[in-house]
Amino acid sequence: MNDRKPSNSLDKPPPHDEDAGIPTRVTRLEVIVEEVILRLNKLDHKVDKLDTKLDNGLAKLNEKIDTGLEKLNDKIDTGLEKLNDKIDIGLEKLNDKIDIGQQKLNDKIDTGLAKLNDKIDIGQQKLNDKIDTGLEKLNDKIDANQEDWHKHFYKLYYMLVMLLIALIGGLLGLLAKVAGVL
């Protein structure tokens, strides 16, 4: 080839060559176009290789991501199972404590009710004793008053009987007088 650089413009002929410059220029342009085409082909081939590498890399990356996600999901599932187990154990312990507390509370309530019932029974017994004592005193007063009334009644009865006897005796005496027996 020629050591000279080709001209940048197709309109101007190379210096000192007015008629022969046209085919040389076209030839040079053809060579340049072929070199550019070869370079473009090489670049296209490199781009294809890069696309292939990129596709392979993306496929590997997607596989790694999928594998990582599966592992992460497995870890999450395992962690959730452990957490649920701990929650269940905690709830069981809490329920046991609640049951124990409720039993203690029920025992205290039962003890308190028993003491209250005992106090009520004692109070009721004292009240019944006072009522019985009051009734005895009232019955004694009633009996005393009854005896007193009986005494008054018997006095009145005897007085009435005596009055009746005197009246009957007086009437018999009048009757005898009237009848002339006396």
C-alpha positions as a Markdown table, in Angstrom:
| # | Residue | x | y | z |
|---|---|---|---|---|
| 1 | Met | 0.0 | 0.0 | 0.0 |
| 2 | Asn | 0.8 | 3.6 | -0.2 |
| 3 | Asp | 2.4 | 5.4 | 2.7 |
| 4 | Arg | 0.3 | 8.3 | 2.1 |
| 5 | Lys | -2.8 | 8.8 | 4.1 |
| 6 | Pro | -6.0 | 8.8 | 2.1 |
| 7 | Ser | -7.7 | 12.1 | 1.7 |
| 8 | Asn | -10.6 | 12.8 | 3.9 |
| 9 | Ser | -12.6 | 14.4 | 1.1 |
| 10 | Leu | -13.8 | 12.5 | -2.0 |
| 11 | Asp | -14.2 | 15.7 | -4.0 |
| 12 | Lys | -10.6 | 16.7 | -4.1 |
| 13 | Pro | -8.1 | 14.7 | -6.1 |
| 14 | Pro | -4.8 | 13.8 | -4.5 |
| 15 | Pro | -2.0 | 16.3 | -5.2 |
| 16 | His | -0.2 | 15.9 | -8.6 |
| 17 | Asp | -2.5 | 13.2 | -9.9 |
| 18 | Glu | -5.4 | 14.6 | -11.7 |
| 19 | Asp | -6.7 | 11.8 | -13.9 |
| 20 | Ala | -5.5 | 8.7 | -12.1 |
| 21 | Gly | -6.7 | 9.7 | -8.7 |
| 22 | Ile | -10.3 | 8.7 | -9.2 |
| 23 | Pro | -9.9 | 4.9 | -9.4 |
| 24 | Thr | -7.3 | 5.0 | -6.7 |
| 25 | Arg | -9.6 | 6.9 | -4.5 |
| 26 | Val | -12.5 | 4.4 | -5.1 |
| 27 | Thr | -10.1 | 1.5 | -4.4 |
| 28 | Arg | -8.9 | 3.1 | -1.3 |
| 29 | Leu | -12.4 | 3.7 | -0.2 |
| 30 | Glu | -13.3 | 0.2 | -0.9 |
| 31 | Val | -10.4 | -1.0 | 1.1 |
| 32 | Ile | -11.3 | 1.3 | 4.0 |
| 33 | Val | -15.0 | 0.2 | 3.7 |
| 34 | Glu | -13.8 | -3.5 | 3.8 |
| 35 | Glu | -11.6 | -2.8 | 6.8 |
| 36 | Val | -14.5 | -1.0 | 8.5 |
| 37 | Ile | -16.8 | -4.0 | 7.7 |
| 38 | Leu | -14.2 | -6.4 | 9.1 |
| 39 | Arg | -13.8 | -4.4 | 12.2 |
| 40 | Leu | -17.6 | -4.2 | 12.5 |
| 41 | Asn | -17.8 | -7.9 | 12.0 |
| 42 | Lys | -15.2 | -8.4 | 14.7 |
| 43 | Leu | -17.1 | -6.0 | 17.0 |
| 44 | Asp | -20.3 | -7.8 | 16.2 |
| 45 | His | -18.7 | -11.2 | 17.0 |
| 46 | Lys | -17.3 | -9.7 | 20.3 |
| 47 | Val | -20.8 | -8.3 | 21.1 |
| 48 | Asp | -22.3 | -11.8 | 20.4 |
| 49 | Lys | -19.7 | -13.3 | 22.8 |
| 50 | Leu | -20.5 | -10.7 | 25.4 |
| 51 | Asp | -24.3 | -11.3 | 24.9 |
| 52 | Thr | -23.7 | -15.0 | 25.4 |
| 53 | Lys | -21.5 | -14.4 | 28.5 |
| 54 | Leu | -24.1 | -11.9 | 29.8 |
| 55 | Asp | -26.9 | -14.4 | 29.2 |
| 56 | Asn | -24.9 | -17.2 | 30.9 |
| 57 | Gly | -24.0 | -14.9 | 33.8 |
| 58 | Leu | -27.7 | -13.8 | 34.2 |
| 59 | Ala | -28.8 | -17.4 | 34.1 |
| 60 | Lys | -26.2 | -18.3 | 36.8 |
| 61 | Leu | -27.1 | -15.2 | 38.8 |
| 62 | Asn | -30.8 | -16.1 | 38.6 |
| 63 | Glu | -30.0 | -19.7 | 39.7 |
| 64 | Lys | -28.0 | -18.3 | 42.6 |
| 65 | Ile | -30.8 | -15.9 | 43.5 |
| 66 | Asp | -33.4 | -18.7 | 43.3 |
| 67 | Thr | -31.1 | -21.0 | 45.4 |
| 68 | Gly | -30.6 | -18.2 | 47.9 |
| 69 | Leu | -34.3 | -17.4 | 48.0 |
| 70 | Glu | -35.1 | -21.1 | 48.6 |
| 71 | Lys | -32.4 | -21.2 | 51.4 |
| 72 | Leu | -33.8 | -18.0 | 52.9 |
| 73 | Asn | -37.4 | -19.3 | 52.7 |
| 74 | Asp | -36.2 | -22.5 | 54.4 |
| 75 | Lys | -34.5 | -20.5 | 57.1 |
| 76 | Ile | -37.5 | -18.3 | 57.5 |
| 77 | Asp | -39.8 | -21.4 | 57.8 |
| 78 | Thr | -37.5 | -23.0 | 60.3 |
| 79 | Gly | -37.3 | -19.8 | 62.3 |
| 80 | Leu | -41.1 | -19.4 | 62.2 |
| 81 | Glu | -41.5 | -23.0 | 63.4 |
| 82 | Lys | -39.1 | -22.4 | 66.2 |
| 83 | Leu | -40.9 | -19.1 | 67.1 |
| 84 | Asn | -44.3 | -20.9 | 67.0 |
| 85 | Asp | -42.9 | -23.6 | 69.2 |
| 86 | Lys | -41.6 | -21.1 | 71.7 |
| 87 | Ile | -44.9 | -19.2 | 71.6 |
| 88 | Asp | -46.8 | -22.5 | 72.2 |
| 89 | Ile | -44.5 | -23.4 | 75.1 |
| 90 | Gly | -44.8 | -19.9 | 76.5 |
| 91 | Leu | -48.6 | -20.0 | 76.2 |
| 92 | Glu | -48.7 | -23.4 | 77.9 |
| 93 | Lys | -46.6 | -22.1 | 80.8 |
| 94 | Leu | -48.8 | -19.0 | 81.0 |
| 95 | Asn | -51.9 | -21.2 | 81.0 |
| 96 | Asp | -50.4 | -23.3 | 83.7 |
| 97 | Lys | -49.6 | -20.2 | 85.8 |
| 98 | Ile | -53.1 | -18.9 | 85.2 |
| 99 | Asp | -54.5 | -22.3 | 86.3 |
| 100 | Ile | -52.4 | -22.3 | 89.4 |
| 101 | Gly | -53.3 | -18.7 | 90.2 |
| 102 | Gln | -57.0 | -19.5 | 89.6 |
| 103 | Gln | -56.8 | -22.5 | 91.9 |
| 104 | Lys | -55.1 | -20.5 | 94.6 |
| 105 | Leu | -57.8 | -17.8 | 94.2 |
| 106 | Asn | -60.5 | -20.4 | 94.4 |
| 107 | Asp | -58.9 | -21.9 | 97.5 |
| 108 | Lys | -58.8 | -18.4 | 99.1 |
| 109 | Ile | -62.4 | -17.8 | 98.1 |
| 110 | Asp | -63.4 | -21.2 | 99.5 |
| 111 | Thr | -61.5 | -20.5 | 102.8 |
| 112 | Gly | -63.0 | -17.0 | 103.0 |
| 113 | Leu | -66.5 | -18.3 | 102.4 |
| 114 | Ala | -66.0 | -21.1 | 105.0 |
| 115 | Lys | -64.9 | -18.4 | 107.5 |
| 116 | Leu | -67.8 | -16.2 | 106.6 |
| 117 | Asn | -70.2 | -19.1 | 106.9 |
| 118 | Asp | -68.8 | -19.9 | 110.3 |
| 119 | Lys | -69.2 | -16.3 | 111.4 |
| 120 | Ile | -72.8 | -16.3 | 110.0 |
| 121 | Asp | -73.5 | -19.6 | 111.8 |
| 122 | Ile | -72.1 | -18.2 | 115.1 |
| 123 | Gly | -74.0 | -14.9 | 114.6 |
| 124 | Gln | -77.2 | -16.8 | 113.7 |
| 125 | Gln | -76.7 | -19.0 | 116.8 |
| 126 | Lys | -76.3 | -16.0 | 119.0 |
| 127 | Leu | -79.3 | -14.4 | 117.4 |
| 128 | Asn | -81.3 | -17.6 | 117.9 |
| 129 | Asp | -80.2 | -17.7 | 121.5 |
| 130 | Lys | -81.3 | -14.1 | 122.1 |
| 131 | Ile | -84.6 | -14.8 | 120.3 |
| 132 | Asp | -85.1 | -17.9 | 122.5 |
| 133 | Thr | -84.2 | -16.0 | 125.6 |
| 134 | Gly | -86.5 | -13.2 | 124.6 |
| 135 | Leu | -89.3 | -15.7 | 123.8 |
| 136 | Glu | -88.8 | -17.4 | 127.2 |
| 137 | Lys | -89.0 | -14.0 | 129.0 |
| 138 | Leu | -92.1 | -13.1 | 126.9 |
| 139 | Asn | -93.7 | -16.5 | 127.7 |
| 140 | Asp | -92.8 | -16.1 | 131.3 |
| 141 | Lys | -94.5 | -12.7 | 131.3 |
| 142 | Ile | -97.4 | -14.1 | 129.4 |
| 143 | Asp | -97.7 | -17.0 | 131.9 |
| 144 | Ala | -97.4 | -14.6 | 134.8 |
| 145 | Asn | -100.0 | -12.4 | 133.2 |
| 146 | Gln | -102.2 | -15.4 | 132.4 |
| 147 | Glu | -102.0 | -16.6 | 136.0 |
| 148 | Asp | -102.8 | -13.1 | 137.1 |
| 149 | Trp | -105.8 | -13.0 | 134.7 |
| 150 | His | -106.8 | -16.5 | 135.8 |
| 151 | Lys | -106.8 | -15.3 | 139.4 |
| 152 | His | -108.9 | -12.3 | 138.5 |
| 153 | Phe | -111.1 | -14.4 | 136.4 |
| 154 | Tyr | -111.6 | -17.0 | 139.2 |
| 155 | Lys | -112.3 | -14.2 | 141.7 |
| 156 | Leu | -114.9 | -12.8 | 139.3 |
| 157 | Tyr | -116.3 | -16.2 | 138.6 |
| 158 | Tyr | -116.6 | -17.0 | 142.3 |
| 159 | Met | -118.2 | -13.6 | 142.8 |
| 160 | Leu | -120.7 | -14.2 | 140.0 |
| 161 | Val | -121.4 | -17.7 | 141.3 |
| 162 | Met | -122.0 | -16.3 | 144.8 |
| 163 | Leu | -124.2 | -13.6 | 143.3 |
| 164 | Leu | -126.1 | -16.2 | 141.4 |
| 165 | Ile | -126.5 | -18.4 | 144.4 |
| 166 | Ala | -127.6 | -15.3 | 146.5 |
| 167 | Leu | -130.0 | -14.4 | 143.7 |
| 168 | Ile | -131.4 | -17.9 | 143.4 |
| 169 | Gly | -131.7 | -18.1 | 147.2 |
| 170 | Gly | -133.4 | -14.7 | 147.3 |
| 171 | Leu | -135.8 | -15.8 | 144.5 |
| 172 | Leu | -136.5 | -19.1 | 146.2 |
| 173 | Gly | -137.2 | -17.2 | 149.4 |
| 174 | Leu | -139.6 | -14.9 | 147.5 |
| 175 | Leu | -141.2 | -17.7 | 145.8 |
| 176 | Ala | -141.6 | -19.5 | 149.1 |
| 177 | Lys | -143.1 | -16.4 | 150.6 |
| 178 | Val | -145.4 | -16.1 | 147.6 |
| 179 | Ala | -146.3 | -19.7 | 147.8 |
| 180 | Gly | -146.7 | -19.4 | 151.5 |
| 181 | Val | -144.3 | -21.9 | 152.6 |
| 182 | Leu | -142.6 | -19.8 | 154.9 |
